[in-house]
Amino acid sequence: MRESAIDRLYQALATLMRRRPELSADVHPDFSLTGYTMLREVEAAPGTRATDLADLFGLDKSTVSRQLDELEAAGLIRREGERPGRRGQALALTSDGQRRLEVEAERARQHFSDRLAAWKNRDLTAFAEMVERFLDDLSK
């Protein structure tokens, strides 16, 4: 029974990962998944550098640089210069970047609310708690 549940979980997560671009386009049509994810990380960890993002996401530094250049050109982030003892420029959201993230977060919440409207509150709460627990266990 446990092995069957693990296999079902594996299959569901594999499908979710495969459908990631489709989900991203539905939830965040104004951003690439990578761009949105980087903006969220800069918001969550002010002072993050491009090398930090490359390490965190397992991406090549040139890929991160290109994405950050696009976000900067769009006026969503700014580079604040290097900090003593650390190589690379610290990144920060601009006020427009913060506003756009808030708009996107609300759009995402509404998207999920619409898709999960038929779920009972207790099921939705249990699912959210289980995903949080799963992510916490992955980070150990």
Sequence and secondary structure as in RCSB ss.txt:
>XXXX:A:sequence
MRESAIDRLYQALATLMRRRPELSADVHPDFSLTGYTMLREVEAAPGTRATDLADLFGLDKSTVSRQLDELEAAG
LIRREGERPGRRGQALALTSDGQRRLEVEAERARQHFSDRLAAWKNRDLTAFAEMVERFLDDLSK
>XXXX:A:secstr
 HHHHHHHHHHHHHHHHHTHHHHHHHH TTS HHHHHHHHHHHHSTT  HHHHHHHHT  HHHHHHHHHHHHHTT
SEEEEEE TT  SEEEEE HHHHHHHHHHHHHHHHHHHHHTTTS HHHHHHHHHHHHHHHHHHT 
